[in-house]
Every structure is written in structure tokens, then in C-alpha cells.
Amino acid sequence: MTPEQERQRGQDAKRLLEEPLLVEAFNTLEQEIIDKWKTAPARDVEGREKLWTMLHLLQRTRAHLESVMASGRLAEATLAQRLKHAIGRNSSL
């Protein structure tokens, strides 16, 4: 993937992570899962395991978007450095 593509993906991920409806969805689902886990009977091991898996997947989804966003920032810095280097090379001609 090119730095330009990574930068765009990072910007897309940032936009998603800042989208109020998606933020609300992540927070609401997380809280619902935690609440259900807290009130689940101790004997319902399978149910509690499913809730833990759901919470883990939700957190991994958020972490993936955050990782893509961070990669985009890195790509943006790389592109800025390349531009700075290219401008410096051209100004010395």
C-alpha cells in the first residue's frame, strides 16, 4: 500500500472514530455487554464467555480503527518528510 493510500485510510478511520453515531454505538454496546456480564448468573459460564467474546471483539474493532489511524499519521509524516526533502533539493538547484 502506498503512503498516500495509508494516509487516506488513516483519515477515514479518524473520521469514523470521531463520528458521533459510531462513538455512541461503541459506547452503548460496550456498556450493555458489561451490564449483562455483571448480572449474568455465575453458573452461566457459557453465556458469560459469549459476552466476554463480544466485548473483546468490540474492543478489537475499535483498536483496529485506531491502528489504521496511527498508520495514516505515520504515512502523512513520511509524505511530509519526502516533500520537505524534495523542496530542499529543488531550492539548491
N, C-alpha and C positions, 0 to 999 in steps of 0.2 A: 504494500500500500504506500502510496506517495505521501510525503509530508502534507501536501495540500489536502488530500483525502482524509488524512488523520486529523488535521486541523478542523475540517468541516464536520467530521464525526464528533469531535470534541465539542464543537459549538452546538451541534444537535443534541448531544447528551446534556449539556449545560442547560439548554432551553427546556428539555424535558424535566430535569431535576428542579427547575425553578417554576415550572408550570403549576399554578395553584391547584388545579384539579388532580393532577398526579401526586403532588405532595399530600393533599388531603386523602387520596386513595391509599397511599403507602401508610400514612399515619393511622387512618381508620382501621385498615386491615390488621396492622401490627397490634393495635390496642385490642381489637376484637379477639384475635388469636390468643394474646396473653391473658385476657379476661376469661376466655373459655378454658385455657390451660389451668389457671388458678382455681377455677370452680369444678374442674373435672374430678370425679372420684378417684382416689388413689388406686383403686382396684382396676380402673380402666386404663391399663398400661398401653394397649394398642391405640386407643383414642388419643392419649397424651403424646404418644410417639408421632402420630399423624399431625397433631398440632405443632409439635416441635419441628417436624419436617417442613410444614407450611411456613412457619416463621423463618426457618433457615433459608428456604428458597426465596422468600420475600426479601430478606436481607442480602442474599447473594445477587438478586436482581438489581437492587439499589447499588451495591458495591460494584457491579459490572458497569453500570452507567457512570459511576464516579471514576472508575478506572479509565474508561473511554474519554471522559472529560479531561483527566490528567494527561493522558497521552496526547490529546489535542493541544493542551497547553505547551507540552514539550515540543510538539511539531511546530507550533506557532513560534516558539523561541528559536528553533532551528532555522525556520524560514527567515526570521528577522535577522539572525546572525549572517545567513547567506546574503541577504540583501545588503546589510552593512558592509560585508566583505566586498561584494560586487561594486558598491558605490565607492568604496575606498580605492579599489583597483582602478576604476574608471577615472577618478579625480586625479590620480597620479600620472595620467597619460598626457 
